[in-house]
Amino acid sequence: HEVMALRREREKLEASLGGIKDMNRLPDALFVIDIGHEDIAIKEAKKLGIPVIAVVDTNYNPELVDYAIPGNDDAIRAVQLYASAAADAVLEGKAAAPNSASVREEDFAAAVEGEEAAKPARRNGKKGE
């Protein structure tokens, strides 16, 4: 009976953590859909200095993550959209820089600031005017 219980426990752990054993280094970022459900992963990422990108619903504090994406984390269609967009962005990024090292956060911020400075200023705060 005890052997069966241990086997079930091992299978359960393998199902939930199986992908982690294949990682040869820490991830460059963590993408989370439901920050309430994944609070332990977020805390661990913070301790390890891994930036957290997350979809944040109105019932959570966006300051709990590094990069908040406002959105509904309950609707299955919305979750599918977020996950698909994140996966596409990762694949696009890998294809764009196949042999280069990861972009450092400071380099990314500088590039974004450069793009913002190059955009024409809007008058009256309205788009298209």
N, CA, C and O atoms as CSV, one atom per row, in Angstrom:
chain,resi,resn,atom,element,x,y,z
A,1,HIS,N,N,0.827,-1.199,0.000
A,1,HIS,CA,C,0.000,0.000,0.000
A,1,HIS,C,C,0.872,1.264,0.000
A,1,HIS,O,O,0.562,2.239,-0.684
A,2,GLU,N,N,1.963,1.235,0.771
A,2,GLU,CA,C,2.844,2.404,0.852
A,2,GLU,C,C,3.564,2.653,-0.474
A,2,GLU,O,O,3.772,3.802,-0.865
A,3,VAL,N,N,3.939,1.582,-1.160
A,3,VAL,CA,C,4.610,1.715,-2.455
A,3,VAL,C,C,3.670,2.381,-3.465
A,3,VAL,O,O,4.097,3.230,-4.248
A,4,MET,N,N,2.411,2.002,-3.444
A,4,MET,CA,C,1.422,2.605,-4.350
A,4,MET,C,C,1.264,4.097,-4.071
A,4,MET,O,O,1.170,4.901,-4.999
A,5,ALA,N,N,1.236,4.457,-2.808
A,5,ALA,CA,C,1.098,5.870,-2.439
A,5,ALA,C,C,2.311,6.673,-2.909
A,5,ALA,O,O,2.171,7.792,-3.402
A,6,LEU,N,N,3.499,6.094,-2.752
A,6,LEU,CA,C,4.717,6.769,-3.211
A,6,LEU,C,C,4.741,6.909,-4.731
A,6,LEU,O,O,5.186,7.928,-5.258
A,7,ARG,N,N,4.263,5.885,-5.431
A,7,ARG,CA,C,4.201,5.960,-6.899
A,7,ARG,C,C,3.253,7.070,-7.344
A,7,ARG,O,O,3.571,7.848,-8.243
A,8,ARG,N,N,2.093,7.134,-6.708
A,8,ARG,CA,C,1.127,8.193,-7.045
A,8,ARG,C,C,1.716,9.567,-6.788
A,8,ARG,O,O,1.542,10.484,-7.591
A,9,GLU,N,N,2.407,9.709,-5.677
A,9,GLU,CA,C,3.037,10.989,-5.337
A,9,GLU,C,C,4.100,11.354,-6.369
A,9,GLU,O,O,4.206,12.509,-6.781
A,10,ARG,N,N,4.881,10.368,-6.780
A,10,ARG,CA,C,5.915,10.618,-7.792
A,10,ARG,C,C,5.288,11.027,-9.122
A,10,ARG,O,O,5.763,11.960,-9.769
A,11,GLU,N,N,4.232,10.339,-9.532
A,11,GLU,CA,C,3.545,10.676,-10.781
A,11,GLU,C,C,2.956,12.081,-10.721
A,11,GLU,O,O,3.001,12.824,-11.701
A,12,LYS,N,N,2.414,12.431,-9.583
A,12,LYS,CA,C,1.840,13.766,-9.399
A,12,LYS,C,C,2.930,14.839,-9.516
A,12,LYS,O,O,2.735,15.857,-10.182
A,13,LEU,N,N,4.070,14.609,-8.872
A,13,LEU,CA,C,5.184,15.558,-8.951
A,13,LEU,C,C,5.740,15.638,-10.369
A,13,LEU,O,O,6.071,16.723,-10.847
A,14,GLU,N,N,5.844,14.506,-11.034
A,14,GLU,CA,C,6.352,14.478,-12.410
A,14,GLU,C,C,5.427,15.272,-13.333
A,14,GLU,O,O,5.896,15.991,-14.215
A,15,ALA,N,N,4.127,15.144,-13.130
A,15,ALA,CA,C,3.173,15.869,-13.972
A,15,ALA,C,C,3.263,17.374,-13.755
A,15,ALA,O,O,3.160,18.145,-14.709
A,16,SER,N,N,3.451,17.794,-12.519
A,16,SER,CA,C,3.460,19.233,-12.245
A,16,SER,C,C,4.830,19.876,-12.394
A,16,SER,O,O,4.909,21.072,-12.676
A,17,LEU,N,N,5.903,19.129,-12.214
A,17,LEU,CA,C,7.245,19.709,-12.246
A,17,LEU,C,C,8.157,19.095,-13.305
A,17,LEU,O,O,9.351,19.394,-13.331
A,18,GLY,N,N,7.629,18.259,-14.161
A,18,GLY,CA,C,8.447,17.542,-15.135
A,18,GLY,C,C,9.292,18.421,-16.027
A,18,GLY,O,O,10.433,18.069,-16.327
A,19,GLY,N,N,8.768,19.556,-16.461
A,19,GLY,CA,C,9.512,20.443,-17.348
A,19,GLY,C,C,10.682,21.124,-16.682
A,19,GLY,O,O,11.644,21.496,-17.354
A,20,ILE,N,N,10.622,21.294,-15.382
A,20,ILE,CA,C,11.678,21.999,-14.655
A,20,ILE,C,C,12.985,21.214,-14.681
A,20,ILE,O,O,14.058,21.811,-14.771
A,21,LYS,N,N,12.914,19.903,-14.603
A,21,LYS,CA,C,14.141,19.104,-14.549
A,21,LYS,C,C,14.956,19.206,-15.829
A,21,LYS,O,O,16.161,18.955,-15.813
A,22,ASP,N,N,14.313,19.573,-16.946
A,22,ASP,CA,C,15.013,19.692,-18.221
A,22,ASP,C,C,15.669,21.058,-18.415
A,22,ASP,O,O,16.387,21.255,-19.395
A,23,MET,N,N,15.442,21.996,-17.510
A,23,MET,CA,C,16.031,23.326,-17.637
A,23,MET,C,C,17.492,23.274,-17.200
A,23,MET,O,O,17.812,22.731,-16.143
A,24,ASN,N,N,18.387,23.850,-18.030
A,24,ASN,CA,C,19.798,23.842,-17.664
A,24,ASN,C,C,20.256,25.174,-17.073
A,24,ASN,O,O,21.419,25.321,-16.698
A,25,ARG,N,N,19.344,26.144,-16.989
A,25,ARG,CA,C,19.653,27.432,-16.358
A,25,ARG,C,C,18.346,28.092,-15.937
A,25,ARG,O,O,17.258,27.627,-16.278
A,26,LEU,N,N,18.475,29.182,-15.192
A,26,LEU,CA,C,17.284,29.916,-14.776
A,26,LEU,C,C,16.654,30.601,-15.982
A,26,LEU,O,O,17.363,30.986,-16.912
A,27,PRO,N,N,15.343,30.757,-15.982
A,27,PRO,CA,C,14.702,31.452,-17.104
A,27,PRO,C,C,15.018,32.942,-17.081
A,27,PRO,O,O,15.315,33.505,-16.028
A,28,ASP,N,N,14.954,33.576,-18.249
A,28,ASP,CA,C,15.191,35.013,-18.351
A,28,ASP,C,C,14.004,35.809,-17.830
A,28,ASP,O,O,14.156,36.961,-17.425
A,29,ALA,N,N,12.822,35.199,-17.839
A,29,ALA,CA,C,11.612,35.871,-17.361
A,29,ALA,C,C,10.571,34.815,-17.012
A,29,ALA,O,O,10.677,33.655,-17.410
A,30,LEU,N,N,9.566,35.244,-16.259
A,30,LEU,CA,C,8.448,34.376,-15.894
A,30,LEU,C,C,7.174,35.046,-16.372
A,30,LEU,O,O,6.912,36.200,-16.033
A,31,PHE,N,N,6.372,34.323,-17.165
A,31,PHE,CA,C,5.087,34.835,-17.643
A,31,PHE,C,C,3.988,34.120,-16.880
A,31,PHE,O,O,3.943,32.890,-16.849
A,32,VAL,N,N,3.098,34.896,-16.263
A,32,VAL,CA,C,2.049,34.334,-15.410
A,32,VAL,C,C,0.695,34.870,-15.848
A,32,VAL,O,O,0.561,36.050,-16.169
A,33,ILE,N,N,-0.304,34.001,-15.860
A,33,ILE,CA,C,-1.668,34.426,-16.177
A,33,ILE,C,C,-2.403,34.841,-14.906
A,33,ILE,O,O,-2.957,35.939,-14.865
A,34,ASP,N,N,-2.429,34.016,-13.879
A,34,ASP,CA,C,-3.201,34.284,-12.657
A,34,ASP,C,C,-2.239,34.459,-11.481
A,34,ASP,O,O,-1.749,33.474,-10.929
A,35,ILE,N,N,-1.966,35.714,-11.094
A,35,ILE,CA,C,-0.967,35.949,-10.046
A,35,ILE,C,C,-1.437,35.478,-8.672
A,35,ILE,O,O,-0.609,35.231,-7.795
A,36,GLY,N,N,-2.722,35.350,-8.473
A,36,GLY,CA,C,-3.221,34.823,-7.206
A,36,GLY,C,C,-2.935,33.337,-7.073
A,36,GLY,O,O,-2.598,32.857,-5.990
A,37,HIS,N,N,-3.066,32.619,-8.160
A,37,HIS,CA,C,-2.844,31.176,-8.155
A,37,HIS,C,C,-1.356,30.833,-8.179
A,37,HIS,O,O,-0.950,29.808,-7.632
A,38,GLU,N,N,-0.553,31.669,-8.801
A,38,GLU,CA,C,0.880,31.403,-8.958
A,38,GLU,C,C,1.740,32.260,-8.033
A,38,GLU,O,O,2.867,32.610,-8.384
A,39,ASP,N,N,1.224,32.597,-6.864
A,39,ASP,CA,C,1.935,33.495,-5.946
A,39,ASP,C,C,3.275,32.927,-5.473
A,39,ASP,O,O,4.225,33.684,-5.273
A,40,ILE,N,N,3.364,31.625,-5.292
A,40,ILE,CA,C,4.629,31.023,-4.848
A,40,ILE,C,C,5.689,31.151,-5.941
A,40,ILE,O,O,6.838,31.489,-5.655
A,41,ALA,N,N,5.310,30.886,-7.181
A,41,ALA,CA,C,6.257,31.017,-8.297
A,41,ALA,C,C,6.737,32.457,-8.423
A,41,ALA,O,O,7.911,32.698,-8.706
A,42,ILE,N,N,5.841,33.410,-8.216
A,42,ILE,CA,C,6.212,34.825,-8.304
A,42,ILE,C,C,7.198,35.184,-7.196
A,42,ILE,O,O,8.180,35.884,-7.442
A,43,LYS,N,N,6.942,34.710,-5.981
A,43,LYS,CA,C,7.861,34.981,-4.868
A,43,LYS,C,C,9.238,34.378,-5.133
A,43,LYS,O,O,10.257,35.013,-4.861
A,44,GLU,N,N,9.272,33.164,-5.658
A,44,GLU,CA,C,10.552,32.520,-5.966
A,44,GLU,C,C,11.295,33.283,-7.056
A,44,GLU,O,O,12.509,33.468,-6.968
A,45,ALA,N,N,10.575,33.723,-8.079
A,45,ALA,CA,C,11.207,34.489,-9.161
A,45,ALA,C,C,11.790,35.787,-8.622
A,45,ALA,O,O,12.892,36.179,-9.004
A,46,LYS,N,N,11.062,36.452,-7.741
A,46,LYS,CA,C,11.557,37.700,-7.141
A,46,LYS,C,C,12.854,37.444,-6.372
A,46,LYS,O,O,13.805,38.218,-6.482
A,47,LYS,N,N,12.894,36.359,-5.595
A,47,LYS,CA,C,14.095,36.028,-4.821
A,47,LYS,C,C,15.292,35.773,-5.727
A,47,LYS,O,O,16.427,36.094,-5.375
A,48,LEU,N,N,15.030,35.191,-6.901
A,48,LEU,CA,C,16.102,34.845,-7.830
A,48,LEU,C,C,16.415,35.963,-8.822
A,48,LEU,O,O,17.307,35.822,-9.660
A,49,GLY,N,N,15.686,37.068,-8.729
A,49,GLY,CA,C,15.931,38.193,-9.631
A,49,GLY,C,C,15.394,37.987,-11.035
A,49,GLY,O,O,15.863,38.625,-11.977
A,50,ILE,N,N,14.427,37.113,-11.187
A,50,ILE,CA,C,13.822,36.850,-12.493
A,50,ILE,C,C,12.640,37.803,-12.677
A,50,ILE,O,O,11.731,37.815,-11.847
A,51,PRO,N,N,12.634,38.599,-13.746
A,51,PRO,CA,C,11.514,39.518,-13.961
A,51,PRO,C,C,10.212,38.753,-14.202
A,51,PRO,O,O,10.198,37.715,-14.863
A,52,VAL,N,N,9.120,39.286,-13.654
A,52,VAL,CA,C,7.817,38.647,-13.773
A,52,VAL,C,C,6.911,39.508,-14.647
A,52,VAL,O,O,6.688,40.687,-14.371
A,53,ILE,N,N,6.397,38.893,-15.704
A,53,ILE,CA,C,5.440,39.518,-16.608
A,53,ILE,C,C,4.127,38.800,-16.348
A,53,ILE,O,O,4.079,37.571,-16.396
A,54,ALA,N,N,3.051,39.547,-16.073
A,54,ALA,CA,C,1.817,38.863,-15.712
A,54,ALA,C,C,0.577,39.612,-16.157
A,54,ALA,O,O,0.547,40.841,-16.212
A,55,VAL,N,N,-0.449,38.826,-16.475
A,55,VAL,CA,C,-1.778,39.372,-16.699
A,55,VAL,C,C,-2.339,39.625,-15.311
A,55,VAL,O,O,-2.392,38.719,-14.480
A,56,VAL,N,N,-2.760,40.865,-15.061
A,56,VAL,CA,C,-3.240,41.233,-13.731
A,56,VAL,C,C,-4.678,41.717,-13.837
A,56,VAL,O,O,-4.968,42.705,-14.512
A,57,ASP,N,N,-5.562,41.015,-13.168
A,57,ASP,CA,C,-6.973,41.372,-13.108
A,57,ASP,C,C,-7.165,42.465,-12.062
A,57,ASP,O,O,-6.249,42.759,-11.294
A,58,THR,N,N,-8.331,43.057,-12.032
A,58,THR,CA,C,-8.592,44.165,-11.104
A,58,THR,C,C,-8.582,43.742,-9.644
A,58,THR,O,O,-8.506,44.599,-8.763
A,59,ASN,N,N,-8.656,42.446,-9.362
A,59,ASN,CA,C,-8.677,41.995,-7.973
A,59,ASN,C,C,-7.282,41.761,-7.391
A,59,ASN,O,O,-7.164,41.239,-6.282
A,60,TYR,N,N,-6.211,42.140,-8.125
A,60,TYR,CA,C,-4.848,42.001,-7.608
A,60,TYR,C,C,-4.060,43.280,-7.805
A,60,TYR,O,O,-4.385,44.106,-8.658
A,61,ASN,N,N,-3.032,43.428,-7.008
A,61,ASN,CA,C,-2.175,44.605,-7.055
A,61,ASN,C,C,-1.132,44.434,-8.162
A,61,ASN,O,O,-0.341,43.491,-8.113
A,62,PRO,N,N,-1.113,45.321,-9.155
A,62,PRO,CA,C,-0.133,45.189,-10.240
A,62,PRO,C,C,1.312,45.401,-9.781
A,62,PRO,O,O,2.247,45.037,-10.495
A,63,GLU,N,N,1.499,45.979,-8.610
A,63,GLU,CA,C,2.855,46.198,-8.103
A,63,GLU,C,C,3.517,44.901,-7.629
A,63,GLU,O,O,4.698,44.902,-7.281
A,64,LEU,N,N,2.771,43.804,-7.612
A,64,LEU,CA,C,3.328,42.510,-7.218
A,64,LEU,C,C,4.220,41.919,-8.309
A,64,LEU,O,O,4.977,40.983,-8.055
A,65,VAL,N,N,4.130,42.469,-9.531
A,65,VAL,CA,C,4.923,41.960,-10.654
A,65,VAL,C,C,5.730,43.093,-11.270
A,65,VAL,O,O,5.463,44.268,-11.019
A,66,ASP,N,N,6.717,42.729,-12.075
A,66,ASP,CA,C,7.558,43.735,-12.718
A,66,ASP,C,C,6.857,44.397,-13.900
A,66,ASP,O,O,6.947,45.612,-14.077
A,67,TYR,N,N,6.164,43.605,-14.702
A,67,TYR,CA,C,5.473,44.113,-15.887
A,67,TYR,C,C,4.042,43.584,-15.877
A,67,TYR,O,O,3.810,42.397,-16.105
A,68,ALA,N,N,3.092,44.465,-15.612
A,68,ALA,CA,C,1.688,44.066,-15.524
A,68,ALA,C,C,0.986,44.296,-16.858
A,68,ALA,O,O,1.144,45.341,-17.489
A,69,ILE,N,N,0.212,43.307,-17.269
A,69,ILE,CA,C,-0.640,43.413,-18.447
A,69,ILE,C,C,-2.069,43.407,-17.924
A,69,ILE,O,O,-2.546,42.368,-17.468
A,70,PRO,N,N,-2.768,44.545,-17.977
A,70,PRO,CA,C,-4.135,44.568,-17.461
A,70,PRO,C,C,-5.030,43.647,-18.294
A,70,PRO,O,O,-5.034,43.720,-19.523
A,71,GLY,N,N,-5.780,42.790,-17.625
A,71,GLY,CA,C,-6.662,41.900,-18.367
A,71,GLY,C,C,-7.393,40.922,-17.479
A,71,GLY,O,O,-7.115,40.791,-16.287
A,72,ASN,N,N,-8.340,40.237,-18.099
A,72,ASN,CA,C,-9.165,39.249,-17.417
A,72,ASN,C,C,-8.416,37.920,-17.379
A,72,ASN,O,O,-8.077,37.360,-18.421
A,73,ASP,N,N,-8.162,37.425,-16.178
A,73,ASP,CA,C,-7.452,36.150,-16.054
A,73,ASP,C,C,-8.399,34.984,-15.783
A,73,ASP,O,O,-7.951,33.887,-15.448
A,74,ASP,N,N,-9.705,35.214,-15.927
A,74,ASP,CA,C,-10.688,34.172,-15.652
A,74,ASP,C,C,-11.292,33.560,-16.917
A,74,ASP,O,O,-11.584,32.364,-16.940
A,75,ALA,N,N,-11.482,34.351,-17.956
A,75,ALA,CA,C,-12.126,33.874,-19.176
A,75,ALA,C,C,-11.154,33.021,-19.992
A,75,ALA,O,O,-10.037,33.450,-20.281
A,76,ILE,N,N,-11.579,31.824,-20.357
A,76,ILE,CA,C,-10.708,30.882,-21.059
A,76,ILE,C,C,-10.236,31.448,-22.393
A,76,ILE,O,O,-9.083,31.239,-22.770
A,77,ARG,N,N,-11.095,32.157,-23.111
A,77,ARG,CA,C,-10.690,32.718,-24.406
A,77,ARG,C,C,-9.619,33.787,-24.218
A,77,ARG,O,O,-8.686,33.884,-25.015
A,78,ALA,N,N,-9.752,34.579,-23.175
A,78,ALA,CA,C,-8.745,35.608,-22.896
A,78,ALA,C,C,-7.418,34.952,-22.530
A,78,ALA,O,O,-6.363,35.381,-22.997
A,79,VAL,N,N,-7.467,33.921,-21.701
A,79,VAL,CA,C,-6.251,33.213,-21.293
A,79,VAL,C,C,-5.567,32.605,-22.517
A,79,VAL,O,O,-4.345,32.674,-22.646
A,80,GLN,N,N,-6.353,32.011,-23.414
A,80,GLN,CA,C,-5.785,31.445,-24.642
A,80,GLN,C,C,-5.110,32.530,-25.479
A,80,GLN,O,O,-4.037,32.308,-26.040
A,81,LEU,N,N,-5.735,33.695,-25.562
A,81,LEU,CA,C,-5.166,34.811,-26.319
A,81,LEU,C,C,-3.839,35.262,-25.715
A,81,LEU,O,O,-2.858,35.444,-26.436
A,82,TYR,N,N,-3.803,35.445,-24.382
A,82,TYR,CA,C,-2.571,35.885,-23.712
A,82,TYR,C,C,-1.447,34.868,-23.901
A,82,TYR,O,O,-0.318,35.229,-24.234
A,83,ALA,N,N,-1.769,33.599,-23.686
A,83,ALA,CA,C,-0.748,32.552,-23.795
A,83,ALA,C,C,-0.227,32.449,-25.225
A,83,ALA,O,O,0.974,32.296,-25.444
A,84,SER,N,N,-1.125,32.533,-26.187
A,84,SER,CA,C,-0.727,32.471,-27.590
A,84,SER,C,C,0.146,33.667,-27.969
A,84,SER,O,O,1.160,33.506,-28.649
A,85,ALA,N,N,-0.244,34.856,-27.534
A,85,ALA,CA,C,0.536,36.062,-27.839
A,85,ALA,C,C,1.922,35.993,-27.198
A,85,ALA,O,O,2.912,36.383,-27.817
A,86,ALA,N,N,1.994,35.502,-25.972
A,86,ALA,CA,C,3.291,35.386,-25.295
A,86,ALA,C,C,4.176,34.367,-26.010
A,86,ALA,O,O,5.363,34.614,-26.224
A,87,ALA,N,N,3.602,33.228,-26.376
A,87,ALA,CA,C,4.377,32.201,-27.082
A,87,ALA,C,C,4.866,32.723,-28.431
A,87,ALA,O,O,6.017,32.498,-28.805
A,88,ASP,N,N,3.993,33.420,-29.160
A,88,ASP,CA,C,4.389,33.995,-30.451
A,88,ASP,C,C,5.518,35.004,-30.279
A,88,ASP,O,O,6.451,35.035,-31.081
A,89,ALA,N,N,5.436,35.826,-29.240
A,89,ALA,CA,C,6.474,36.834,-28.993
A,89,ALA,C,C,7.817,36.175,-28.685
A,89,ALA,O,O,8.859,36.647,-29.139
A,90,VAL,N,N,7.795,35.095,-27.922
A,90,VAL,CA,C,9.034,34.376,-27.604
A,90,VAL,C,C,9.639,33.795,-28.880
A,90,VAL,O,O,10.839,33.933,-29.119
A,91,LEU,N,N,8.814,33.149,-29.693
A,91,LEU,CA,C,9.316,32.560,-30.935
A,91,LEU,C,C,9.844,33.629,-31.885
A,91,LEU,O,O,10.879,33.442,-32.524
A,92,GLU,N,N,9.132,34.743,-31.977
A,92,GLU,CA,C,9.572,35.848,-32.831
A,92,GLU,C,C,10.906,36.413,-32.339
A,92,GLU,O,O,11.794,36.705,-33.140
A,93,GLY,N,N,11.040,36.565,-31.040
A,93,GLY,CA,C,12.284,37.070,-30.472
A,93,GLY,C,C,13.446,36.126,-30.707
A,93,GLY,O,O,14.552,36.564,-31.023
A,94,LYS,N,N,13.202,34.831,-30.554
A,94,LYS,CA,C,14.262,33.847,-30.798
A,94,LYS,C,C,14.681,33.846,-32.262
A,94,LYS,O,O,15.866,33.727,-32.571
A,95,ALA,N,N,13.716,33.978,-33.160
A,95,ALA,CA,C,14.028,33.983,-34.590
A,95,ALA,C,C,14.787,35.244,-34.990
A,95,ALA,O,O,15.649,35.200,-35.868
A,96,ALA,N,N,14.473,36.356,-34.356
A,96,ALA,CA,C,15.113,37.628,-34.699
A,96,ALA,C,C,16.561,37.683,-34.241
A,96,ALA,O,O,17.377,38.367,-34.858
A,97,ALA,N,N,16.887,36.986,-33.190
A,97,ALA,CA,C,18.249,37.026,-32.649
A,97,ALA,C,C,18.710,35.617,-32.297
A,97,ALA,O,O,18.914,35.316,-31.121
A,98,PRO,N,N,18.881,34.742,-33.295
A,98,PRO,CA,C,19.189,33.344,-32.991
A,98,PRO,C,C,20.534,33.108,-32.317
A,98,PRO,O,O,20.670,32.164,-31.539
A,99,ASN,N,N,21.532,33.946,-32.597
A,99,ASN,CA,C,22.856,33.702,-32.038
A,99,ASN,C,C,23.285,34.732,-31.012
A,99,ASN,O,O,24.394,34.655,-30.482
A,100,SER,N,N,22.430,35.688,-30.728
A,100,SER,CA,C,22.831,36.727,-29.782
A,100,SER,C,C,22.438,36.345,-28.367
A,100,SER,O,O,21.538,35.533,-28.148
A,101,ALA,N,N,23.120,36.940,-27.425
A,101,ALA,CA,C,22.797,36.714,-26.013
A,101,ALA,C,C,21.485,37.405,-25.699
A,101,ALA,O,O,21.016,38.238,-26.475
A,102,SER,N,N,20.899,37.069,-24.579
A,102,SER,CA,C,19.656,37.704,-24.160
A,102,SER,C,C,19.854,39.201,-24.020
A,102,SER,O,O,20.913,39.670,-23.604
A,103,VAL,N,N,18.819,39.939,-24.374
A,103,VAL,CA,C,18.876,41.390,-24.238
A,103,VAL,C,C,18.734,41.727,-22.761
A,103,VAL,O,O,17.815,41.250,-22.095
A,104,ARG,N,N,19.638,42.543,-22.253
A,104,ARG,CA,C,19.551,42.944,-20.852
A,104,ARG,C,C,18.398,43.916,-20.681
A,104,ARG,O,O,18.043,44.637,-21.613
A,105,GLU,N,N,17.820,43.936,-19.501
A,105,GLU,CA,C,16.682,44.796,-19.215
A,105,GLU,C,C,17.020,46.255,-19.483
A,105,GLU,O,O,16.182,46.991,-20.004
A,106,GLU,N,N,18.234,46.693,-19.136
A,106,GLU,CA,C,18.630,48.091,-19.354
A,106,GLU,C,C,18.665,48.419,-20.844
A,106,GLU,O,O,18.249,49.503,-21.253
A,107,ASP,N,N,19.162,47.483,-21.656
A,107,ASP,CA,C,19.206,47.696,-23.104
A,107,ASP,C,C,17.795,47.798,-23.673
A,107,ASP,O,O,17.524,48.633,-24.536
A,108,PHE,N,N,16.898,46.942,-23.184
A,108,PHE,CA,C,15.516,46.968,-23.641
A,108,PHE,C,C,14.859,48.290,-23.273
A,108,PHE,O,O,14.185,48.901,-24.102
A,109,ALA,N,N,15.050,48.736,-22.036
A,109,ALA,CA,C,14.463,50.000,-21.587
A,109,ALA,C,C,15.000,51.162,-22.412
A,109,ALA,O,O,14.243,52.063,-22.774
A,110,ALA,N,N,16.296,51.154,-22.715
A,110,ALA,CA,C,16.888,52.229,-23.520
A,110,ALA,C,C,16.306,52.224,-24.927
A,110,ALA,O,O,16.053,53.287,-25.494
A,111,ALA,N,N,16.092,51.047,-25.493
A,111,ALA,CA,C,15.515,50.959,-26.835
A,111,ALA,C,C,14.089,51.482,-26.847
A,111,ALA,O,O,13.696,52.198,-27.768
A,112,VAL,N,N,13.311,51.130,-25.831
A,112,VAL,CA,C,11.929,51.600,-25.747
A,112,VAL,C,C,11.895,53.109,-25.576
A,112,VAL,O,O,11.090,53.789,-26.213
A,113,GLU,N,N,12.764,53.639,-24.719
A,113,GLU,CA,C,12.811,55.088,-24.520
A,113,GLU,C,C,13.195,55.793,-25.812
A,113,GLU,O,O,12.675,56.869,-26.104
A,114,GLY,N,N,14.092,55.206,-26.586
A,114,GLY,CA,C,14.481,55.781,-27.871
A,114,GLY,C,C,13.324,55.814,-28.841
A,114,GLY,O,O,13.169,56.782,-29.585
A,115,GLU,N,N,12.496,54.761,-28.848
A,115,GLU,CA,C,11.317,54.728,-29.714
A,115,GLU,C,C,10.304,55.776,-29.280
A,115,GLU,O,O,9.699,56.444,-30.119
A,116,GLU,N,N,10.117,55.921,-27.977
A,116,GLU,CA,C,9.171,56.916,-27.468
A,116,GLU,C,C,9.602,58.324,-27.855
A,116,GLU,O,O,8.766,59.154,-28.212
A,117,ALA,N,N,10.907,58.599,-27.784
A,117,ALA,CA,C,11.408,59.929,-28.127
A,117,ALA,C,C,11.238,60.208,-29.614
A,117,ALA,O,O,11.079,61.363,-30.010
A,118,ALA,N,N,11.268,59.167,-30.442
A,118,ALA,CA,C,11.148,59.342,-31.885
A,118,ALA,C,C,9.709,59.543,-32.337
A,118,ALA,O,O,9.478,60.013,-33.451
A,119,LYS,N,N,8.733,59.196,-31.497
A,119,LYS,CA,C,7.325,59.358,-31.857
A,119,LYS,C,C,6.949,60.829,-31.820
A,119,LYS,O,O,7.407,61.565,-30.946
A,120,PRO,N,N,6.107,61.271,-32.775
A,120,PRO,CA,C,5.660,62.665,-32.740
A,120,PRO,C,C,4.742,62.900,-31.549
A,120,PRO,O,O,3.964,62.026,-31.167
A,121,ALA,N,N,4.839,64.077,-30.975
A,121,ALA,CA,C,4.004,64.418,-29.820
A,121,ALA,C,C,2.565,64.596,-30.271
A,121,ALA,O,O,2.306,65.113,-31.357
A,122,ARG,N,N,1.627,64.164,-29.429
A,122,ARG,CA,C,0.204,64.339,-29.724
A,122,ARG,C,C,-0.286,65.626,-29.094
A,122,ARG,O,O,0.092,65.977,-27.977
A,123,ARG,N,N,-1.124,66.313,-29.824
A,123,ARG,CA,C,-1.725,67.523,-29.274
A,123,ARG,C,C,-3.025,67.164,-28.576
A,123,ARG,O,O,-3.727,66.244,-28.998
A,124,ASN,N,N,-3.345,67.876,-27.523
A,124,ASN,CA,C,-4.583,67.700,-26.761
A,124,ASN,C,C,-4.732,66.296,-26.184
A,124,ASN,O,O,-5.811,65.946,-25.708
A,125,GLY,N,N,-3.683,65.490,-26.216
A,125,GLY,CA,C,-3.732,64.156,-25.634
A,125,GLY,C,C,-4.620,63.188,-26.382
A,125,GLY,O,O,-4.897,62.099,-25.880
A,126,LYS,N,N,-5.085,63.563,-27.599
A,126,LYS,CA,C,-5.967,62.687,-28.364
A,126,LYS,C,C,-5.214,62.111,-29.543
A,126,LYS,O,O,-4.411,62.790,-30.183
A,127,LYS,N,N,-5.483,60.873,-29.813
A,127,LYS,CA,C,-4.816,60.188,-30.904
A,127,LYS,C,C,-5.292,60.752,-32.244
A,127,LYS,O,O,-6.478,61.027,-32.426
A,128,GLY,N,N,-4.367,60.918,-33.166
A,128,GLY,CA,C,-4.721,61.325,-34.516
A,128,GLY,C,C,-4.896,62.812,-34.709
A,128,GLY,O,O,-5.307,63.225,-35.793
A,129,GLU,N,N,-4.615,63.624,-33.743
A,129,GLU,CA,C,-4.756,65.073,-33.906
A,129,GLU,C,C,-3.426,65.731,-34.064
A,129,GLU,O,O,-3.354,66.951,-34.212
